[in-house]
Amino acid sequence: MELLMRNPEKVYSKSNIYESLWNQEYLGDDNAVKTHISNLRNKLKTINPEIDYVETVWGLGYRLYKV
């Protein structure tokens, strides 16, 4: 969440997120990022279930939802 909040307008690819958080090279088909994004979304639903705070930008990655 902290990474997304630093630049809410920026779209972060899975590789950007993976490499920023785990300080390792992203080798491709890893579900770690998708799993953590899903967990983050589930936690944020308790704030307001009507809003998906983490937006998926198809083919690019993830960013914070513009409120």
VENLIN-V370573 format. One record per residue. N is the residue number from 1. PSI is psi in degrees with one decimal (* if undefined). OMEGA is omega in whole degrees, 0 to 359 (NA if undefined). D_CENTER is the distance of its C-alpha to the mean C-alpha in whole Angstrom. Layout:
[[N PSI OMEGA D_CENTER] [N PSI OMEGA D_CENTER]]
This chain:
[[1 -40.4 181 7] [2 -41.4 179 10] [3 -46.7 180 8] [4 -34.6 182 7] [5 -24.9 180 10] [6 -40.5 179 12] [7 81.6 186 12] [8 -22.2 180 11] [9 -18.4 185 12] [10 139.7 174 11] [11 123.3 179 9] [12 125.1 176 7] [13 166.3 177 8] [14 -38.8 181 8] [15 -39.2 176 11] [16 -47.8 182 10] [17 -48.9 183 7] [18 -50.8 184 10] [19 -32.9 179 13] [20 -37.7 184 12] [21 -38.6 186 11] [22 -2.3 179 14] [23 38.8 176 16] [24 155.8 178 17] [25 136.4 177 17] [26 121.7 184 15] [27 5.9 174 18] [28 -119.6 192 16] [29 75.8 179 16] [30 128.4 182 14] [31 2.8 183 12] [32 -46.1 182 11] [33 -46.3 180 7] [34 -39.9 180 8] [35 -44.4 180 10] [36 -37.2 176 8] [37 -42.2 179 5] [38 -44.6 178 8] [39 -41.2 178 10] [40 -44.4 178 8] [41 -43.0 180 9] [42 -39.8 178 12] [43 -39.1 181 13] [44 -21.6 178 12] [45 -23.1 179 14] [46 -22.6 178 17] [47 -51.9 178 17] [48 105.7 183 18] [49 -12.4 181 17] [50 -18.5 185 18] [51 132.5 171 15] [52 98.6 187 11] [53 -27.3 177 10] [54 111.1 185 6] [55 135.9 173 8] [56 125.5 175 8] [57 104.7 189 10] [58 128.7 178 12] [59 -6.9 182 13] [60 -51.3 181 11] [61 -137.6 186 7] [62 151.4 173 5] [63 167.7 177 6] [64 143.4 177 8] [65 134.7 177 11] [66 118.6 181 14] [67 * NA 16]]
